[in-house]
């Protein structure tokens, strides 16, 4: 869509909806500045429109989500093996 419609490159966060009137709306987050973009085609009119909702509405941009827990570094104490106390013989 970036080359065809002119929507900025996305960071992968994309949602699409179709309205009851046939309008196709695609919401995405701009990978350069984390702004929310709306790209839509009204009722198959043949004309795509893209709008920076963050700028036009005046909201703050939201940073990209953090990676899943499995790819985050572990806490220092989590990397060392746990030892169990052993029973001593009497």
PyMOL Python script that loads the backbone (N, CA, C, O; Angstrom):
from pymol import cmd

cmd.read_pdbstr("""\
ATOM      1  N   UNK A   1       0.812  -1.186   0.000  1.00  0.00           N
ATOM      2  CA  UNK A   1       0.000   0.000   0.000  1.00  0.00           C
ATOM      3  C   UNK A   1       0.858   1.254   0.000  1.00  0.00           C
ATOM      4  O   UNK A   1       0.429   2.303  -0.480  1.00  0.00           O
ATOM      5  N   UNK A   2       2.060   1.152   0.533  1.00  0.00           N
ATOM      6  CA  UNK A   2       2.918   2.328   0.593  1.00  0.00           C
ATOM      7  C   UNK A   2       3.166   2.896  -0.800  1.00  0.00           C
ATOM      8  O   UNK A   2       3.053   4.105  -1.000  1.00  0.00           O
ATOM      9  N   UNK A   3       3.499   2.053  -1.755  1.00  0.00           N
ATOM     10  CA  UNK A   3       3.767   2.523  -3.108  1.00  0.00           C
ATOM     11  C   UNK A   3       2.516   2.863  -3.889  1.00  0.00           C
ATOM     12  O   UNK A   3       2.526   3.805  -4.682  1.00  0.00           O
ATOM     13  N   UNK A   4       1.455   2.134  -3.689  1.00  0.00           N
ATOM     14  CA  UNK A   4       0.231   2.311  -4.468  1.00  0.00           C
ATOM     15  C   UNK A   4      -0.631   3.467  -3.963  1.00  0.00           C
ATOM     16  O   UNK A   4      -1.151   4.248  -4.760  1.00  0.00           O
ATOM     17  N   UNK A   5      -0.784   3.576  -2.652  1.00  0.00           N
ATOM     18  CA  UNK A   5      -1.693   4.548  -2.064  1.00  0.00           C
ATOM     19  C   UNK A   5      -0.948   5.735  -1.455  1.00  0.00           C
ATOM     20  O   UNK A   5      -1.488   6.840  -1.395  1.00  0.00           O
ATOM     21  N   UNK A   6       0.288   5.514  -1.003  1.00  0.00           N
ATOM     22  CA  UNK A   6       1.051   6.573  -0.356  1.00  0.00           C
ATOM     23  C   UNK A   6       1.009   6.521   1.152  1.00  0.00           C
ATOM     24  O   UNK A   6       1.442   7.458   1.822  1.00  0.00           O
ATOM     25  N   UNK A   7       0.491   5.434   1.693  1.00  0.00           N
ATOM     26  CA  UNK A   7       0.478   5.255   3.140  1.00  0.00           C
ATOM     27  C   UNK A   7       1.906   5.021   3.617  1.00  0.00           C
ATOM     28  O   UNK A   7       2.637   4.262   2.982  1.00  0.00           O
ATOM     29  N   UNK A   8       2.330   5.650   4.717  1.00  0.00           N
ATOM     30  CA  UNK A   8       3.687   5.394   5.228  1.00  0.00           C
ATOM     31  C   UNK A   8       3.871   3.925   5.595  1.00  0.00           C
ATOM     32  O   UNK A   8       2.905   3.214   5.869  1.00  0.00           O
ATOM     33  N   UNK A   9       5.110   3.491   5.595  1.00  0.00           N
ATOM     34  CA  UNK A   9       5.419   2.108   5.979  1.00  0.00           C
ATOM     35  C   UNK A   9       4.920   1.850   7.390  1.00  0.00           C
ATOM     36  O   UNK A   9       4.998   2.716   8.261  1.00  0.00           O
ATOM     37  N   UNK A  10       4.406   0.647   7.601  1.00  0.00           N
ATOM     38  CA  UNK A  10       3.830   0.285   8.894  1.00  0.00           C
ATOM     39  C   UNK A  10       4.810  -0.558   9.700  1.00  0.00           C
ATOM     40  O   UNK A  10       5.723  -1.170   9.146  1.00  0.00           O
ATOM     41  N   UNK A  11       4.611  -0.581  11.001  1.00  0.00           N
ATOM     42  CA  UNK A  11       5.435  -1.436  11.854  1.00  0.00           C
ATOM     43  C   UNK A  11       4.815  -2.824  12.017  1.00  0.00           C
ATOM     44  O   UNK A  11       5.301  -3.628  12.813  1.00  0.00           O
ATOM     45  N   UNK A  12       3.766  -3.106  11.283  1.00  0.00           N
ATOM     46  CA  UNK A  12       3.126  -4.418  11.338  1.00  0.00           C
ATOM     47  C   UNK A  12       1.798  -4.428  12.062  1.00  0.00           C
ATOM     48  O   UNK A  12       1.051  -5.402  11.967  1.00  0.00           O
ATOM     49  N   UNK A  13       1.488  -3.364  12.784  1.00  0.00           N
ATOM     50  CA  UNK A  13       0.210  -3.275  13.491  1.00  0.00           C
ATOM     51  C   UNK A  13      -0.849  -2.741  12.529  1.00  0.00           C
ATOM     52  O   UNK A  13      -0.927  -1.535  12.293  1.00  0.00           O
ATOM     53  N   UNK A  14      -1.665  -3.643  11.973  1.00  0.00           N
ATOM     54  CA  UNK A  14      -2.655  -3.263  10.966  1.00  0.00           C
ATOM     55  C   UNK A  14      -4.002  -3.891  11.308  1.00  0.00           C
ATOM     56  O   UNK A  14      -4.069  -5.055  11.704  1.00  0.00           O
ATOM     57  N   UNK A  15      -5.082  -3.108  11.152  1.00  0.00           N
ATOM     58  CA  UNK A  15      -6.449  -3.604  11.310  1.00  0.00           C
ATOM     59  C   UNK A  15      -7.280  -3.063  10.168  1.00  0.00           C
ATOM     60  O   UNK A  15      -7.072  -1.932   9.730  1.00  0.00           O
ATOM     61  N   UNK A  16      -8.218  -3.856   9.680  1.00  0.00           N
ATOM     62  CA  UNK A  16      -9.073  -3.420   8.571  1.00  0.00           C
ATOM     63  C   UNK A  16     -10.529  -3.677   8.923  1.00  0.00           C
ATOM     64  O   UNK A  16     -10.864  -4.660   9.582  1.00  0.00           O
ATOM     65  N   UNK A  17     -11.386  -2.768   8.467  1.00  0.00           N
ATOM     66  CA  UNK A  17     -12.822  -2.872   8.715  1.00  0.00           C
ATOM     67  C   UNK A  17     -13.571  -2.484   7.451  1.00  0.00           C
ATOM     68  O   UNK A  17     -13.095  -1.666   6.663  1.00  0.00           O
ATOM     69  N   UNK A  18     -14.739  -3.072   7.261  1.00  0.00           N
ATOM     70  CA  UNK A  18     -15.625  -2.685   6.170  1.00  0.00           C
ATOM     71  C   UNK A  18     -16.901  -2.128   6.787  1.00  0.00           C
ATOM     72  O   UNK A  18     -17.559  -2.794   7.587  1.00  0.00           O
ATOM     73  N   UNK A  19     -17.244  -0.897   6.404  1.00  0.00           N
ATOM     74  CA  UNK A  19     -18.452  -0.266   6.920  1.00  0.00           C
ATOM     75  C   UNK A  19     -19.692  -0.784   6.223  1.00  0.00           C
ATOM     76  O   UNK A  19     -19.591  -1.436   5.184  1.00  0.00           O
ATOM     77  N   UNK A  20     -20.848  -0.508   6.772  1.00  0.00           N
ATOM     78  CA  UNK A  20     -22.100  -0.964   6.184  1.00  0.00           C
ATOM     79  C   UNK A  20     -22.350  -0.328   4.812  1.00  0.00           C
ATOM     80  O   UNK A  20     -23.118  -0.860   4.011  1.00  0.00           O
ATOM     81  N   UNK A  21     -21.702   0.807   4.546  1.00  0.00           N
ATOM     82  CA  UNK A  21     -21.855   1.465   3.246  1.00  0.00           C
ATOM     83  C   UNK A  21     -20.830   0.981   2.216  1.00  0.00           C
ATOM     84  O   UNK A  21     -20.801   1.479   1.090  1.00  0.00           O
ATOM     85  N   UNK A  22     -19.989   0.010   2.598  1.00  0.00           N
ATOM     86  CA  UNK A  22     -19.005  -0.537   1.677  1.00  0.00           C
ATOM     87  C   UNK A  22     -17.631   0.113   1.777  1.00  0.00           C
ATOM     88  O   UNK A  22     -16.719  -0.258   1.038  1.00  0.00           O
ATOM     89  N   UNK A  23     -17.468   1.075   2.677  1.00  0.00           N
ATOM     90  CA  UNK A  23     -16.172   1.729   2.849  1.00  0.00           C
ATOM     91  C   UNK A  23     -15.193   0.758   3.500  1.00  0.00           C
ATOM     92  O   UNK A  23     -15.503   0.141   4.519  1.00  0.00           O
ATOM     93  N   UNK A  24     -14.005   0.629   2.903  1.00  0.00           N
ATOM     94  CA  UNK A  24     -12.946  -0.194   3.471  1.00  0.00           C
ATOM     95  C   UNK A  24     -11.980   0.736   4.191  1.00  0.00           C
ATOM     96  O   UNK A  24     -11.407   1.631   3.569  1.00  0.00           O
ATOM     97  N   UNK A  25     -11.790   0.537   5.498  1.00  0.00           N
ATOM     98  CA  UNK A  25     -10.897   1.364   6.307  1.00  0.00           C
ATOM     99  C   UNK A  25      -9.768   0.501   6.852  1.00  0.00           C
ATOM    100  O   UNK A  25     -10.007  -0.571   7.408  1.00  0.00           O
ATOM    101  N   UNK A  26      -8.548   0.969   6.691  1.00  0.00           N
ATOM    102  CA  UNK A  26      -7.366   0.253   7.168  1.00  0.00           C
ATOM    103  C   UNK A  26      -6.630   1.168   8.140  1.00  0.00           C
ATOM    104  O   UNK A  26      -6.228   2.274   7.781  1.00  0.00           O
ATOM    105  N   UNK A  27      -6.461   0.703   9.355  1.00  0.00           N
ATOM    106  CA  UNK A  27      -5.736   1.443  10.373  1.00  0.00           C
ATOM    107  C   UNK A  27      -4.356   0.811  10.533  1.00  0.00           C
ATOM    108  O   UNK A  27      -4.229  -0.410  10.625  1.00  0.00           O
ATOM    109  N   UNK A  28      -3.332   1.646  10.566  1.00  0.00           N
ATOM    110  CA  UNK A  28      -1.973   1.142  10.728  1.00  0.00           C
ATOM    111  C   UNK A  28      -1.157   2.132  11.543  1.00  0.00           C
ATOM    112  O   UNK A  28      -1.544   3.288  11.711  1.00  0.00           O
ATOM    113  N   UNK A  29      -0.013   1.658  12.050  1.00  0.00           N
ATOM    114  CA  UNK A  29       0.872   2.537  12.809  1.00  0.00           C
ATOM    115  C   UNK A  29       2.122   2.771  11.973  1.00  0.00           C
ATOM    116  O   UNK A  29       2.772   1.821  11.537  1.00  0.00           O
ATOM    117  N   UNK A  30       2.454   4.036  11.753  1.00  0.00           N
ATOM    118  CA  UNK A  30       3.603   4.451  10.967  1.00  0.00           C
ATOM    119  C   UNK A  30       4.881   3.980  11.665  1.00  0.00           C
ATOM    120  O   UNK A  30       5.084   4.255  12.848  1.00  0.00           O
ATOM    121  N   UNK A  31       5.742   3.269  10.926  1.00  0.00           N
ATOM    122  CA  UNK A  31       6.959   2.738  11.545  1.00  0.00           C
ATOM    123  C   UNK A  31       7.976   3.820  11.871  1.00  0.00           C
ATOM    124  O   UNK A  31       8.839   3.605  12.722  1.00  0.00           O
ATOM    125  N   UNK A  32       7.901   4.977  11.220  1.00  0.00           N
ATOM    126  CA  UNK A  32       8.882   6.041  11.467  1.00  0.00           C
ATOM    127  C   UNK A  32       8.585   6.849  12.719  1.00  0.00           C
ATOM    128  O   UNK A  32       9.506   7.201  13.456  1.00  0.00           O
ATOM    129  N   UNK A  33       7.299   7.153  12.976  1.00  0.00           N
ATOM    130  CA  UNK A  33       6.976   8.036  14.101  1.00  0.00           C
ATOM    131  C   UNK A  33       5.873   7.509  15.017  1.00  0.00           C
ATOM    132  O   UNK A  33       5.444   8.214  15.931  1.00  0.00           O
ATOM    133  N   UNK A  34       5.414   6.288  14.786  1.00  0.00           N
ATOM    134  CA  UNK A  34       4.369   5.623  15.580  1.00  0.00           C
ATOM    135  C   UNK A  34       3.017   6.328  15.519  1.00  0.00           C
ATOM    136  O   UNK A  34       2.179   6.115  16.395  1.00  0.00           O
ATOM    137  N   UNK A  35       2.788   7.156  14.516  1.00  0.00           N
ATOM    138  CA  UNK A  35       1.492   7.817  14.365  1.00  0.00           C
ATOM    139  C   UNK A  35       0.460   6.837  13.818  1.00  0.00           C
ATOM    140  O   UNK A  35       0.791   5.957  13.023  1.00  0.00           O
ATOM    141  N   UNK A  36      -0.781   6.989  14.243  1.00  0.00           N
ATOM    142  CA  UNK A  36      -1.880   6.166  13.745  1.00  0.00           C
ATOM    143  C   UNK A  36      -2.334   6.712  12.401  1.00  0.00           C
ATOM    144  O   UNK A  36      -2.651   7.895  12.276  1.00  0.00           O
ATOM    145  N   UNK A  37      -2.362   5.842  11.395  1.00  0.00           N
ATOM    146  CA  UNK A  37      -2.761   6.215  10.039  1.00  0.00           C
ATOM    147  C   UNK A  37      -4.110   5.583   9.718  1.00  0.00           C
ATOM    148  O   UNK A  37      -4.376   4.448  10.113  1.00  0.00           O
ATOM    149  N   UNK A  38      -4.951   6.308   9.009  1.00  0.00           N
ATOM    150  CA  UNK A  38      -6.202   5.766   8.470  1.00  0.00           C
ATOM    151  C   UNK A  38      -6.111   5.866   6.962  1.00  0.00           C
ATOM    152  O   UNK A  38      -5.914   6.950   6.414  1.00  0.00           O
ATOM    153  N   UNK A  39      -6.256   4.734   6.290  1.00  0.00           N
ATOM    154  CA  UNK A  39      -6.293   4.693   4.832  1.00  0.00           C
ATOM    155  C   UNK A  39      -7.618   4.058   4.456  1.00  0.00           C
ATOM    156  O   UNK A  39      -7.956   2.985   4.955  1.00  0.00           O
ATOM    157  N   UNK A  40      -8.374   4.712   3.579  1.00  0.00           N
ATOM    158  CA  UNK A  40      -9.690   4.179   3.260  1.00  0.00           C
ATOM    159  C   UNK A  40     -10.075   4.453   1.809  1.00  0.00           C
ATOM    160  O   UNK A  40      -9.555   5.359   1.158  1.00  0.00           O
ATOM    161  N   UNK A  41     -11.008   3.633   1.333  1.00  0.00           N
ATOM    162  CA  UNK A  41     -11.608   3.814   0.018  1.00  0.00           C
ATOM    163  C   UNK A  41     -13.116   3.787   0.263  1.00  0.00           C
ATOM    164  O   UNK A  41     -13.660   2.791   0.739  1.00  0.00           O
ATOM    165  N   UNK A  42     -13.773   4.881  -0.063  1.00  0.00           N
ATOM    166  CA  UNK A  42     -15.201   5.023   0.211  1.00  0.00           C
ATOM    167  C   UNK A  42     -16.038   4.314  -0.844  1.00  0.00           C
ATOM    168  O   UNK A  42     -16.015   4.677  -2.020  1.00  0.00           O
ATOM    169  N   UNK A  43     -16.772   3.304  -0.410  1.00  0.00           N
ATOM    170  CA  UNK A  43     -17.756   2.615  -1.233  1.00  0.00           C
ATOM    171  C   UNK A  43     -17.247   2.294  -2.636  1.00  0.00           C
ATOM    172  O   UNK A  43     -17.926   2.552  -3.631  1.00  0.00           O
ATOM    173  N   UNK A  44     -16.049   1.730  -2.699  1.00  0.00           N
ATOM    174  CA  UNK A  44     -15.437   1.351  -3.979  1.00  0.00           C
ATOM    175  C   UNK A  44     -15.389   2.509  -4.970  1.00  0.00           C
ATOM    176  O   UNK A  44     -15.605   2.308  -6.165  1.00  0.00           O
ATOM    177  N   UNK A  45     -15.109   3.714  -4.489  1.00  0.00           N
ATOM    178  CA  UNK A  45     -15.051   4.893  -5.355  1.00  0.00           C
ATOM    179  C   UNK A  45     -13.834   4.891  -6.264  1.00  0.00           C
ATOM    180  O   UNK A  45     -13.794   5.625  -7.252  1.00  0.00           O
ATOM    181  N   UNK A  46     -12.838   4.069  -5.938  1.00  0.00           N
ATOM    182  CA  UNK A  46     -11.620   4.034  -6.734  1.00  0.00           C
ATOM    183  C   UNK A  46     -10.569   5.012  -6.241  1.00  0.00           C
ATOM    184  O   UNK A  46      -9.450   5.027  -6.755  1.00  0.00           O
ATOM    185  N   UNK A  47     -10.905   5.823  -5.262  1.00  0.00           N
ATOM    186  CA  UNK A  47      -9.959   6.807  -4.734  1.00  0.00           C
ATOM    187  C   UNK A  47      -9.598   6.463  -3.292  1.00  0.00           C
ATOM    188  O   UNK A  47     -10.453   6.451  -2.406  1.00  0.00           O
ATOM    189  N   UNK A  48      -8.328   6.186  -3.080  1.00  0.00           N
ATOM    190  CA  UNK A  48      -7.836   5.921  -1.734  1.00  0.00           C
ATOM    191  C   UNK A  48      -7.457   7.237  -1.071  1.00  0.00           C
ATOM    192  O   UNK A  48      -6.941   8.141  -1.728  1.00  0.00           O
ATOM    193  N   UNK A  49      -7.709   7.342   0.212  1.00  0.00           N
ATOM    194  CA  UNK A  49      -7.339   8.512   0.993  1.00  0.00           C
ATOM    195  C   UNK A  49      -6.585   8.033   2.224  1.00  0.00           C
ATOM    196  O   UNK A  49      -6.969   7.044   2.849  1.00  0.00           O
ATOM    197  N   UNK A  50      -5.521   8.730   2.567  1.00  0.00           N
ATOM    198  CA  UNK A  50      -4.775   8.389   3.784  1.00  0.00           C
ATOM    199  C   UNK A  50      -4.663   9.623   4.666  1.00  0.00           C
ATOM    200  O   UNK A  50      -4.408  10.725   4.180  1.00  0.00           O
ATOM    201  N   UNK A  51      -4.854   9.428   5.962  1.00  0.00           N
ATOM    202  CA  UNK A  51      -4.859  10.512   6.927  1.00  0.00           C
ATOM    203  C   UNK A  51      -4.025  10.130   8.133  1.00  0.00           C
ATOM    204  O   UNK A  51      -4.119   9.007   8.628  1.00  0.00           O
ATOM    205  N   UNK A  52      -3.213  11.054   8.606  1.00  0.00           N
ATOM    206  CA  UNK A  52      -2.461  10.864   9.843  1.00  0.00           C
ATOM    207  C   UNK A  52      -3.387  11.281  10.984  1.00  0.00           C
ATOM    208  O   UNK A  52      -3.530  12.470  11.270  1.00  0.00           O
ATOM    209  N   UNK A  53      -4.009  10.307  11.630  1.00  0.00           N
ATOM    210  CA  UNK A  53      -4.967  10.614  12.693  1.00  0.00           C
ATOM    211  C   UNK A  53      -4.300  11.224  13.918  1.00  0.00           C
ATOM    212  O   UNK A  53      -4.909  12.042  14.609  1.00  0.00           O
ATOM    213  N   UNK A  54      -3.066  10.843  14.196  1.00  0.00           N
ATOM    214  CA  UNK A  54      -2.373  11.395  15.353  1.00  0.00           C
ATOM    215  C   UNK A  54      -2.213  12.910  15.210  1.00  0.00           C
ATOM    216  O   UNK A  54      -2.425  13.657  16.166  1.00  0.00           O
ATOM    217  N   UNK A  55      -1.839  13.355  14.014  1.00  0.00           N
ATOM    218  CA  UNK A  55      -1.653  14.785  13.771  1.00  0.00           C
ATOM    219  C   UNK A  55      -2.988  15.515  13.645  1.00  0.00           C
ATOM    220  O   UNK A  55      -3.168  16.587  14.222  1.00  0.00           O
ATOM    221  N   UNK A  56      -3.919  14.940  12.896  1.00  0.00           N
ATOM    222  CA  UNK A  56      -5.179  15.653  12.642  1.00  0.00           C
ATOM    223  C   UNK A  56      -6.059  15.778  13.877  1.00  0.00           C
ATOM    224  O   UNK A  56      -6.801  16.751  14.015  1.00  0.00           O
ATOM    225  N   UNK A  57      -5.982  14.799  14.779  1.00  0.00           N
ATOM    226  CA  UNK A  57      -6.803  14.828  15.989  1.00  0.00           C
ATOM    227  C   UNK A  57      -6.023  15.437  17.157  1.00  0.00           C
ATOM    228  O   UNK A  57      -6.620  15.938  18.110  1.00  0.00           O
ATOM    229  N   UNK A  58      -4.701  15.395  17.083  1.00  0.00           N
ATOM    230  CA  UNK A  58      -3.876  15.982  18.129  1.00  0.00           C
ATOM    231  C   UNK A  58      -3.586  15.075  19.295  1.00  0.00           C
ATOM    232  O   UNK A  58      -3.343  15.547  20.406  1.00  0.00           O
ATOM    233  N   UNK A  59      -3.608  13.764  19.058  1.00  0.00           N
ATOM    234  CA  UNK A  59      -3.291  12.829  20.137  1.00  0.00           C
ATOM    235  C   UNK A  59      -1.802  12.530  20.144  1.00  0.00           C
ATOM    236  O   UNK A  59      -1.095  12.812  19.177  1.00  0.00           O
ATOM    237  N   UNK A  60      -1.335  11.956  21.244  1.00  0.00           N
ATOM    238  CA  UNK A  60       0.068  11.553  21.329  1.00  0.00           C
ATOM    239  C   UNK A  60       0.281  10.280  20.540  1.00  0.00           C
ATOM    240  O   UNK A  60      -0.620   9.449  20.426  1.00  0.00           O
ATOM    241  N   UNK A  61       1.479  10.129  19.996  1.00  0.00           N
ATOM    242  CA  UNK A  61       1.790   8.869  19.329  1.00  0.00           C
ATOM    243  C   UNK A  61       2.087   7.821  20.381  1.00  0.00           C
ATOM    244  O   UNK A  61       2.554   8.126  21.479  1.00  0.00           O
ATOM    245  N   UNK A  62       1.811   6.610  20.030  1.00  0.00           N
ATOM    246  CA  UNK A  62       2.000   5.492  20.956  1.00  0.00           C
ATOM    247  C   UNK A  62       3.196   4.696  20.480  1.00  0.00           C
ATOM    248  O   UNK A  62       3.273   4.357  19.299  1.00  0.00           O
ATOM    249  N   UNK A  63       4.127   4.388  21.359  1.00  0.00           N
ATOM    250  CA  UNK A  63       5.290   3.618  20.935  1.00  0.00           C
ATOM    251  C   UNK A  63       4.906   2.207  20.511  1.00  0.00           C
ATOM    252  O   UNK A  63       3.878   1.672  20.926  1.00  0.00           O
ATOM    253  N   UNK A  64       5.742   1.629  19.688  1.00  0.00           N
ATOM    254  CA  UNK A  64       5.504   0.258  19.244  1.00  0.00           C
ATOM    255  C   UNK A  64       5.506  -0.663  20.457  1.00  0.00           C
ATOM    256  O   UNK A  64       6.195  -0.388  21.439  1.00  0.00           O
ATOM    257  N   UNK A  65       4.742  -1.756  20.403  1.00  0.00           N
ATOM    258  CA  UNK A  65       4.683  -2.669  21.546  1.00  0.00           C
ATOM    259  C   UNK A  65       6.024  -3.332  21.809  1.00  0.00           C
ATOM    260  O   UNK A  65       6.844  -3.499  20.906  1.00  0.00           O
ATOM    261  N   UNK A  66       6.227  -3.705  23.060  1.00  0.00           N
ATOM    262  CA  UNK A  66       7.443  -4.417  23.421  1.00  0.00           C
ATOM    263  C   UNK A  66       7.393  -5.827  22.860  1.00  0.00           C
ATOM    264  O   UNK A  66       6.310  -6.362  22.623  1.00  0.00           O
ATOM    265  N   UNK A  67       8.563  -6.440  22.644  1.00  0.00           N
ATOM    266  CA  UNK A  67       8.570  -7.813  22.140  1.00  0.00           C
ATOM    267  C   UNK A  67       7.972  -8.769  23.159  1.00  0.00           C
ATOM    268  O   UNK A  67       7.882  -8.441  24.342  1.00  0.00           O
ATOM    269  N   UNK A  68       7.561  -9.954  22.707  1.00  0.00           N
ATOM    270  CA  UNK A  68       6.995 -10.936  23.636  1.00  0.00           C
ATOM    271  C   UNK A  68       7.990 -11.296  24.734  1.00  0.00           C
ATOM    272  O   UNK A  68       9.197 -11.117  24.571  1.00  0.00           O
ATOM    273  N   UNK A  69       7.488 -11.792  25.825  1.00  0.00           N
ATOM    274  CA  UNK A  69       8.329 -12.122  26.985  1.00  0.00           C
ATOM    275  C   UNK A  69       9.465 -13.067  26.627  1.00  0.00           C
ATOM    276  O   UNK A  69      10.558 -12.944  27.180  1.00  0.00           O
ATOM    277  N   UNK A  70       9.237 -14.003  25.720  1.00  0.00           N
ATOM    278  CA  UNK A  70      10.255 -14.997  25.407  1.00  0.00           C
ATOM    279  C   UNK A  70      11.496 -14.386  24.786  1.00  0.00           C
ATOM    280  O   UNK A  70      12.562 -14.999  24.839  1.00  0.00           O
ATOM    281  N   UNK A  71      11.398 -13.189  24.196  1.00  0.00           N
ATOM    282  CA  UNK A  71      12.566 -12.590  23.569  1.00  0.00           C
ATOM    283  C   UNK A  71      13.216 -11.529  24.444  1.00  0.00           C
ATOM    284  O   UNK A  71      14.235 -10.957  24.056  1.00  0.00           O
ATOM    285  N   UNK A  72      12.660 -11.255  25.599  1.00  0.00           N
ATOM    286  CA  UNK A  72      13.253 -10.289  26.509  1.00  0.00           C
ATOM    287  C   UNK A  72      14.378 -10.945  27.293  1.00  0.00           C
ATOM    288  O   UNK A  72      14.344 -12.149  27.543  1.00  0.00           O
ATOM    289  N   UNK A  73      15.365 -10.166  27.677  1.00  0.00           N
ATOM    290  CA  UNK A  73      16.421 -10.757  28.503  1.00  0.00           C
ATOM    291  C   UNK A  73      15.859 -11.180  29.852  1.00  0.00           C
ATOM    292  O   UNK A  73      14.937 -10.563  30.385  1.00  0.00           O
ATOM    293  N   UNK A  74      16.424 -12.220  30.375  1.00  0.00           N
ATOM    294  CA  UNK A  74      15.949 -12.713  31.668  1.00  0.00           C
ATOM    295  C   UNK A  74      16.649 -11.968  32.795  1.00  0.00           C
ATOM    296  O   UNK A  74      17.718 -11.386  32.607  1.00  0.00           O
ATOM    297  N   UNK A  75      16.050 -11.994  33.929  1.00  0.00           N
ATOM    298  CA  UNK A  75      16.638 -11.363  35.104  1.00  0.00           C
ATOM    299  C   UNK A  75      17.898 -12.132  35.497  1.00  0.00           C
ATOM    300  O   UNK A  75      17.965 -13.343  35.286  1.00  0.00           O
ATOM    301  N   UNK A  76      18.899 -11.452  36.064  1.00  0.00           N
ATOM    302  CA  UNK A  76      20.162 -12.127  36.403  1.00  0.00           C
ATOM    303  C   UNK A  76      19.981 -13.342  37.291  1.00  0.00           C
ATOM    304  O   UNK A  76      20.682 -14.341  37.131  1.00  0.00           O
ATOM    305  N   UNK A  77      19.040 -13.264  38.230  1.00  0.00           N
ATOM    306  CA  UNK A  77      18.862 -14.390  39.142  1.00  0.00           C
ATOM    307  C   UNK A  77      18.159 -15.565  38.470  1.00  0.00           C
ATOM    308  O   UNK A  77      18.200 -16.682  38.985  1.00  0.00           O
ATOM    309  N   UNK A  78      17.517 -15.331  37.332  1.00  0.00           N
ATOM    310  CA  UNK A  78      16.798 -16.420  36.660  1.00  0.00           C
ATOM    311  C   UNK A  78      17.740 -17.314  35.871  1.00  0.00           C
ATOM    312  O   UNK A  78      17.379 -18.443  35.539  1.00  0.00           O
ATOM    313  N   UNK A  79      18.948 -16.828  35.561  1.00  0.00           N
ATOM    314  CA  UNK A  79      19.856 -17.622  34.748  1.00  0.00           C
ATOM    315  C   UNK A  79      20.659 -18.639  35.566  1.00  0.00           C
ATOM    316  O   UNK A  79      21.149 -19.626  35.017  1.00  0.00           O
ATOM    317  N   UNK A  80      20.794 -18.406  36.851  1.00  0.00           N
ATOM    318  CA  UNK A  80      21.548 -19.354  37.659  1.00  0.00           C
ATOM    319  C   UNK A  80      20.625 -20.484  38.124  1.00  0.00           C
ATOM    320  O   UNK A  80      19.478 -20.243  38.499  1.00  0.00           O
ATOM    321  N   UNK A  81      21.129 -21.700  38.095  1.00  0.00           N
ATOM    322  CA  UNK A  81      20.279 -22.824  38.510  1.00  0.00           C
ATOM    323  C   UNK A  81      19.963 -22.736  39.998  1.00  0.00           C
ATOM    324  O   UNK A  81      20.805 -22.350  40.808  1.00  0.00           O
ATOM    325  N   UNK A  82      18.766 -23.093  40.327  1.00  0.00           N
ATOM    326  CA  UNK A  82      18.374 -23.099  41.737  1.00  0.00           C
ATOM    327  C   UNK A  82      18.870 -24.375  42.390  1.00  0.00           C
ATOM    328  O   UNK A  82      18.818 -25.459  41.810  1.00  0.00           O
ATOM    329  N   UNK A  83      19.330 -24.220  43.564  1.00  0.00           N
ATOM    330  CA  UNK A  83      19.783 -25.409  44.288  1.00  0.00           C
ATOM    331  C   UNK A  83      18.835 -25.661  45.442  1.00  0.00           C
ATOM    332  O   UNK A  83      18.343 -24.733  46.084  1.00  0.00           O
ATOM    333  N   UNK A  84      18.595 -26.907  45.685  1.00  0.00           N
ATOM    334  CA  UNK A  84      17.729 -27.288  46.792  1.00  0.00           C
ATOM    335  C   UNK A  84      18.599 -27.666  47.970  1.00  0.00           C
ATOM    336  O   UNK A  84      19.647 -28.292  47.813  1.00  0.00           O
ATOM    337  N   UNK A  85      18.155 -27.281  49.141  1.00  0.00           N
ATOM    338  CA  UNK A  85      18.918 -27.721  50.310  1.00  0.00           C
ATOM    339  C   UNK A  85      18.876 -29.248  50.411  1.00  0.00           C
ATOM    340  O   UNK A  85      17.846 -29.881  50.175  1.00  0.00           O
ATOM    341  N   UNK A  86      19.989 -29.794  50.758  1.00  0.00           N
ATOM    342  CA  UNK A  86      20.034 -31.257  50.903  1.00  0.00           C
ATOM    343  C   UNK A  86      19.982 -31.619  52.380  1.00  0.00           C
ATOM    344  O   UNK A  86      20.442 -30.877  53.248  1.00  0.00           O
ATOM    345  N   UNK A  87      19.415 -32.765  52.624  1.00  0.00           N
ATOM    346  CA  UNK A  87      19.342 -33.240  54.009  1.00  0.00           C
ATOM    347  C   UNK A  87      20.715 -33.750  54.411  1.00  0.00           C
ATOM    348  O   UNK A  87      21.374 -34.447  53.639  1.00  0.00           O
ATOM    349  N   UNK A  88      21.133 -33.414  55.578  1.00  0.00           N
ATOM    350  CA  UNK A  88      22.442 -33.905  56.061  1.00  0.00           C
ATOM    351  C   UNK A  88      22.205 -35.172  56.881  1.00  0.00           C
ATOM    352  O   UNK A  88      21.196 -35.314  57.572  1.00  0.00           O
ATOM    353  N   UNK A  89      23.126 -36.044  56.785  1.00  0.00           N
ATOM    354  CA  UNK A  89      22.985 -37.266  57.580  1.00  0.00           C
ATOM    355  C   UNK A  89      23.425 -37.023  59.008  1.00  0.00           C
ATOM    356  O   UNK A  89      24.326 -36.224  59.264  1.00  0.00           O
ATOM    357  N   UNK A  90      22.793 -37.707  59.926  1.00  0.00           N
ATOM    358  CA  UNK A  90      23.114 -37.530  61.336  1.00  0.00           C
ATOM    359  C   UNK A  90      23.977 -38.620  61.838  1.00  0.00           C
ATOM    360  O   UNK A  90      24.344 -38.626  63.013  1.00  0.00           O
TER     361      UNK A  90
END
""", "prot")
cmd.dss("prot")
cmd.show_as("cartoon", "prot")
cmd.util.cbc("prot")
cmd.orient("prot")
